[in-house]
Amino acid sequence: MTMFLREEDSEIRRVEKLTRISDVLVERIDRLEESRGSAWSMFQAAVALEQEVQVRTRELEQALADLSERNRELAVARALAEEANRSKTRFLRAASHDLLQPLSAAKLFLAALNDTSMDELQTELAQRLSGAFESVEELMHAVLDISRLDSQRIEFQRKPVDLGEMFRRLAIEYAPMAEAKGLRLSFAPTSAIVESDPTFLRRIAQNLVSNAIKYTDSGGVLAGVRRRGGRVWLEILDTGIGIAAPDRARIFDEFHRIGREGGAPGMGLGLSIVRRACAKLGHPIAMDSEPGRGTVFRVSLPLVGAETQGKGVAPVLDGPSLRGRVALVVENDDAMRRAYQLILQDRLGMVARVTCGIPEALAQMGDEPPDVVIADYNLDNGDTGLQAIRELRLAAGQPVPAIIVSARRDPEIGRASLELGVPVVEKPVRPEDLQAVLQHMFA
């Protein structure tokens, strides 16, 4: 009996052991199945992910190809736009001579007409014609200035600029405009010499002074200089209508003019040119204004070099007499030759020898050099006024004083003229400017 019980206990333990082993095996099999299931799922997920990556890669490659094509198209469009802009600039530069040539002649003829006796109606008509020519000239210069300032290849001739000398020229130029409105136009004497492009700095000052006079009905306009360390502020103050707050952010936009009864003449391009030129030259500009009391514009300029003694703004028209001086004119336009003859002889009392080109000028000069040569830059057969001056000086055996007249505002012309020591007078030619340059030369 005892033995039977022992065998039964042994059998029970063996069954329990087998059961545990079976449970362990079943558990291992379950884990293995789970593991196999997870790996299969991961494999399937990996395959799906790889397919998705391939699809996205193809889409990305297509997008990059499209972007590259768009970039090529944009590069071509940009190149075409730049070439169109250069072509526009070249066209305007080339056309400016032909456009300003008849305008110069017309203004000189009108100046000669004003020197004759006229009745009241004729005087009024002459004044209106003069105003119309001024408007055309202003518009043409504005278009040319904007074209140059918008060009990516613009070159500036930075050099020392005597503000006192610039003020003197501006005083002469704008005195008639101020007198016509009964305004005081004053330029404070200054000895400041700044670094800038003389042509564009003068254009900045011209536009600011002209604008101040246009929008001032009583009182006056004052131009002066304030020093701040190594810089100066060129300031143009007026007692005009002022600028309301809503207009201050828009006055530098093209064709924007302050509205008022009667309006002011002009196209609304002056301040746009000022903003462009100041930005290109790196001259900060500021403005303060109070409606009904006036406006002040300020342009910051860097001081350079030693300064000269302040000379004030003396009228150049009080300079040396030009009567009897001999001027040899080299001009290929018939109307301009006649206009020069009238202004130089009838108004200034000079002896004018007008010629149409270099060979005729050399023949006219003979053995006696003139007192001054006035040469247009663009002559026939590809000749230039600079070439004419060189050949005339060589034939004369001395550096005869000379003036270049040009409608092209080309830095190359400025540099070449500077090397010859020849001043440049821009078209359309003003009799007052021509007289001022001649008197300054003989002084």
C-alpha positions in Angstrom: 0.0 0.0 0.0 2.8 2.3 1.0 4.6 1.4 -2.2 1.6 2.1 -4.3 1.2 5.6 -2.7 4.9 6.3 -3.4 4.5 5.4 -7.1 1.3 7.5 -7.3 3.1 10.6 -5.8 6.0 10.0 -8.2 3.5 9.9 -11.1 1.8 13.0 -9.9 5.1 14.9 -9.7 6.1 13.7 -13.1 2.8 14.9 -14.5 3.2 18.3 -12.8 6.7 18.5 -14.2 5.6 17.7 -17.7 2.8 20.1 -17.3 5.2 22.9 -16.3 7.5 21.9 -19.2 4.5 22.0 -21.5 3.4 25.3 -20.2 6.9 26.7 -20.7 7.1 25.3 -24.2 3.6 26.7 -25.0 4.7 30.1 -23.7 7.9 30.0 -25.8 5.9 29.0 -28.8 3.5 31.9 -28.2 6.4 34.3 -27.8 7.9 33.0 -30.9 4.7 33.4 -32.8 4.3 36.9 -31.5 7.9 37.7 -32.4 7.4 36.3 -35.9 4.1 38.3 -36.2 5.8 41.6 -35.1 8.8 41.0 -37.5 6.4 40.4 -40.4 4.5 43.5 -39.6 7.8 45.4 -39.4 8.8 44.0 -42.7 5.6 44.9 -44.3 5.8 48.4 -42.8 9.4 48.8 -44.1 8.4 47.7 -47.6 5.5 50.2 -47.5 7.8 53.0 -46.2 10.4 52.3 -48.9 7.7 52.6 -51.5 6.5 55.9 -50.0 10.1 57.2 -49.9 10.5 56.3 -53.6 7.3 58.1 -54.5 8.3 61.2 -52.5 11.8 61.1 -54.0 10.4 61.1 -57.5 8.1 64.0 -56.6 11.0 65.9 -55.0 13.1 65.3 -58.1 10.3 66.5 -60.3 9.8 69.6 -58.0 13.6 70.3 -58.2 13.5 69.9 -62.0 10.5 72.3 -62.2 12.3 74.8 -59.9 15.5 74.6 -61.9 13.4 75.3 -65.1 11.7 78.2 -63.4 15.0 79.6 -62.3 16.3 79.4 -65.8 13.2 81.2 -67.1 13.6 83.8 -64.4 17.3 84.3 -65.3 16.3 84.7 -68.9 13.5 87.1 -68.0 15.9 89.1 -65.8 18.6 89.2 -68.5 16.0 90.4 -71.0 14.7 93.1 -68.5 18.2 94.3 -67.8 19.0 94.5 -71.5 15.7 96.3 -72.1 16.6 98.8 -69.3 20.1 99.3 -70.8 18.5 99.7 -74.3 16.1 102.3 -72.8 19.0 104.2 -71.2 21.1 104.1 -74.4 18.1 105.3 -76.4 17.3 108.1 -74.0 21.0 109.1 -73.9 21.3 109.0 -77.7 17.9 110.7 -78.2 18.6 113.5 -75.7 21.0 115.2 -78.0 18.5 115.3 -80.9 15.7 116.3 -78.5 17.6 119.0 -76.7 19.2 120.5 -79.8 16.1 122.3 -81.2 15.1 123.2 -77.6 18.5 124.9 -77.1 18.1 126.8 -80.3 14.6 127.8 -79.5 15.6 129.1 -76.0 18.5 131.1 -77.4 16.3 132.6 -80.1 13.7 133.5 -77.5 16.4 135.2 -75.4 17.5 137.2 -78.4 13.8 138.1 -79.0 13.5 139.3 -75.4 16.3 141.7 -76.1 14.3 143.5 -78.8 11.6 146.0 -78.3 8.1 144.4 -78.1 4.6 145.6 -77.3 2.7 144.3 -74.3 1.1 141.3 -76.1 4.4 140.2 -77.7 6.0 140.4 -74.3 3.3 138.2 -72.7 3.6 135.7 -75.5 7.3 135.6 -75.1 7.0 135.0 -71.4 4.5 132.2 -72.0 6.7 130.6 -74.5 9.6 130.8 -72.1 7.5 129.1 -69.4 6.5 126.4 -71.8 10.1 125.7 -72.8 11.1 125.6 -69.1 8.4 122.9 -68.5 9.6 120.8 -71.4 13.2 121.1 -70.3 12.3 120.2 -66.7 10.4 117.1 -67.9 13.2 116.0 -70.2 15.8 116.4 -67.6 13.7 114.6 -65.0 13.1 111.6 -67.3 16.8 111.4 -68.1 17.8 111.7 -64.5 15.3 109.0 -63.4 16.6 106.7 -66.2 20.2 107.2 -65.1 19.4 106.7 -61.4 17.4 103.5 -62.2 20.3 102.1 -64.2 22.3 99.4 -62.4 25.5 100.6 -64.1 25.4 104.2 -63.1 28.8 105.7 -62.4 29.2 108.7 -60.0 32.1 111.1 -60.2 32.7 111.7 -56.5 35.0 114.7 -55.9 35.3 117.7 -53.6 32.4 120.1 -54.2 32.5 123.8 -53.1 29.1 124.5 -51.7 29.8 128.3 -51.9 30.4 128.1 -55.6 27.3 125.9 -56.1 25.2 128.4 -54.1 26.5 131.2 -56.3 25.3 129.4 -59.5 22.0 128.6 -58.0 21.4 132.2 -56.9 21.9 133.3 -60.5 19.7 130.5 -61.9 16.7 130.9 -59.6 16.8 134.7 -58.9 14.3 135.4 -61.8 11.9 132.7 -60.7 11.9 134.1 -57.2 11.6 137.7 -58.3 8.6 136.8 -60.5 6.7 135.7 -57.4 8.0 138.6 -55.2 10.0 136.2 -53.0 13.3 136.7 -51.2 15.8 134.1 -52.3 18.9 134.0 -50.0 22.0 131.7 -49.9 24.0 131.9 -46.7 27.8 132.3 -47.4 29.7 129.1 -46.7 33.2 127.8 -47.1 32.2 124.1 -46.8 33.7 121.6 -49.2 31.9 118.3 -49.4 32.4 115.0 -51.2 29.7 114.1 -53.7 29.0 113.9 -57.4 28.9 117.6 -58.5 26.3 117.1 -61.2 23.8 115.1 -59.1 24.4 117.2 -56.0 23.5 120.3 -58.0 20.4 118.5 -59.3 19.4 117.7 -55.8 19.8 121.3 -54.7 18.1 122.6 -57.9 15.0 120.4 -57.3 14.8 121.4 -53.6 15.2 125.2 -54.3 12.7 125.0 -57.3 10.2 123.1 -55.2 10.5 125.6 -52.4 9.8 128.6 -54.7 6.9 126.8 -56.4 5.1 126.2 -53.1 5.9 129.5 -51.5 3.5 132.5 -52.1 5.0 135.0 -49.7 8.1 135.4 -47.6 11.1 133.7 -49.1 13.5 130.8 -49.5 16.8 130.3 -47.7 19.6 127.9 -48.4 22.4 127.3 -46.0 24.7 124.8 -44.3 24.8 123.5 -40.7 27.9 121.7 -39.5 27.7 118.5 -37.4 31.1 116.9 -36.7 32.6 115.6 -39.9 29.4 116.2 -41.9 27.3 119.1 -42.9 23.5 119.4 -43.4 22.6 121.2 -46.6 19.3 122.9 -45.7 16.6 124.5 -47.9 14.0 126.4 -45.9 10.9 128.1 -47.1 7.9 130.0 -45.7 5.5 128.2 -48.0 2.3 126.2 -47.6 3.9 123.4 -45.7 3.2 119.7 -46.0 0.3 118.0 -44.1 1.0 114.8 -42.2 -0.8 112.5 -44.6 1.3 113.8 -47.6 4.7 113.5 -45.9 5.1 109.8 -46.7 4.1 110.3 -50.4 5.8 113.5 -51.5 8.8 111.5 -52.7 6.6 109.4 -55.0 6.6 110.0 -58.8 3.9 112.4 -60.1 2.7 113.3 -56.5 2.0 117.0 -56.0 0.5 118.7 -53.0 -3.0 119.7 -54.1 -4.1 123.3 -53.6 -6.1 125.9 -55.5 -4.3 127.1 -58.5 -1.7 124.3 -58.1 2.0 124.6 -58.6 3.7 124.1 -62.0 5.7 120.9 -62.6 5.2 117.2 -63.0 5.8 116.0 -59.5 9.2 114.3 -60.3 11.6 116.6 -58.5 11.5 115.0 -55.1 11.5 111.6 -56.6 14.8 112.4 -58.2 16.1 113.8 -54.9 15.2 110.6 -53.1 16.8 108.4 -55.8 20.0 110.4 -56.0 20.4 110.7 -52.2 19.9 106.9 -51.9 22.4 106.1 -54.6 25.0 108.6 -53.2 24.5 107.6 -49.6 23.3 111.1 -48.5 20.7 110.8 -45.8 17.7 113.2 -46.3 15.3 114.5 -43.7 12.3 116.8 -43.7 10.4 118.9 -41.2 7.2 120.8 -42.1 4.3 122.7 -40.5 1.2 123.4 -42.6 0.8 127.1 -43.3 4.3 128.0 -42.0 6.8 126.3 -44.2 9.1 123.4 -44.8 12.8 122.5 -44.4 14.6 119.8 -46.3 18.0 118.6 -45.1 20.7 116.6 -46.9 23.6 115.2 -45.0 27.0 115.5 -46.8 30.5 114.4 -45.7 33.1 117.2 -45.3 36.4 116.9 -47.0 39.8 118.7 -47.2 40.6 122.2 -46.4 38.1 125.0 -46.7 38.3 128.2 -48.6 37.5 131.6 -47.2 33.7 132.4 -47.4 33.1 134.6 -50.4 29.3 134.9 -50.2 27.2 134.8 -53.3 28.3 137.6 -55.6 26.5 137.9 -58.9 28.7 136.6 -61.7 27.0 139.0 -64.1 29.1 141.8 -62.5 32.3 140.0 -63.9 34.6 141.2 -66.6 33.2 142.5 -69.9 33.0 140.2 -72.8 32.8 142.9 -75.4 35.3 142.5 -78.2 36.3 138.9 -77.2 36.5 136.5 -80.1 34.6 133.2 -79.8 35.1 130.4 -82.2 32.0 128.2 -82.3 32.1 124.6 -83.6 28.5 123.5 -84.1 27.0 121.2 -86.7 23.3 122.4 -86.3 22.3 125.4 -88.5 19.7 126.8 -85.9 22.2 126.5 -83.1 24.9 128.4 -85.1 22.5 131.2 -85.8 21.4 131.3 -82.1 25.0 131.4 -80.9 25.6 134.3 -83.3 22.7 136.3 -82.0 23.5 135.7 -78.3 27.3 136.1 -78.5 27.3 139.2 -80.8 24.0 141.0 -80.0 23.7 140.3 -76.3 27.3 139.9 -75.1 29.1 142.1 -77.7 31.5 139.4 -78.7 32.9 138.6 -82.1 31.4 135.2 -83.1 33.0 133.0 -85.7 30.6 130.1 -86.3 31.7 127.0 -88.0 30.1 123.6 -88.7 33.1 121.2 -88.1 36.7 120.8 -87.3 38.2 121.5 -90.8 36.2 124.8 -91.1 37.2 125.8 -87.6 40.9 125.2 -88.3 40.5 127.3 -91.5 38.6 130.1 -89.6 41.2 130.3 -86.9 44.1 131.0 -89.2 47.2 132.4 -87.5 45.3 134.2 -84.7 43.8 132.0 -82.0 40.4 133.0 -80.6 39.8 134.1 -77.0 37.6 131.0 -76.5 36.4 127.9 -78.3 32.7 126.8 -77.8 32.3 123.3 -79.2 29.3 121.0 -79.3 30.2 117.5 -78.2 28.4 115.7 -81.0 29.7 116.8 -84.4 29.3 115.2 -87.9 31.3 112.3 -89.2 31.8 110.9 -85.7 33.9 113.9 -84.6 33.5 115.3 -81.1 33.9 118.7 -79.5 36.8 117.4 -77.4 38.6 116.3 -80.5 38.0 119.8 -82.0 39.5 121.5 -79.0 42.5 119.3 -79.0 43.2 120.0 -82.7 42.6 123.7 -82.4 44.9 124.0 -79.4 47.5 122.0 -81.3 47.2 124.3 -84.3 47.3 127.4 -82.1 50.3 126.1 -80.2 48.7 127.1 -76.9 45.9 125.9 -74.5 43.1 128.1 -75.8 40.2 128.4 -73.3 37.3 126.3 -74.3 33.8 125.2 -73.4 32.1 121.9 -74.2 28.3 122.0 -74.8 26.6 118.6 -74.5 23.1 117.1 -74.1 24.7 113.8 -72.9 25.2 113.5 -69.1 27.9 110.9 -69.6 30.6 110.4 -66.9 33.1 109.7 -69.6 32.5 113.1 -71.1 33.0 114.7 -67.7 36.2 112.9 -67.1 37.6 113.7 -70.5 36.6 117.3 -70.2 38.2 117.5 -66.7 41.5 116.1 -68.2 41.5 118.9 -70.8 40.5 121.5 -68.2 37.3 122.3 -70.1 34.0 123.1 -68.4 30.8 121.4 -69.6 27.6 123.4 -70.2 24.5 121.2 -70.4 21.8 121.6 -73.1 19.5 123.3 -73.4 21.9 126.2 -73.1 20.8 129.2 -71.0 22.3 132.5 -72.1 22.9 133.4 -68.4 24.8 130.2 -67.8 26.9 130.7 -70.9 27.6 134.2 -69.9 28.5 133.2 -66.4 30.9 130.5 -67.6 32.6 132.9 -70.0 33.0 135.6 -67.4 34.3 133.2 -64.9 36.8 131.9 -67.4 38.1 135.4 -68.3 38.2 136.4 -64.7 
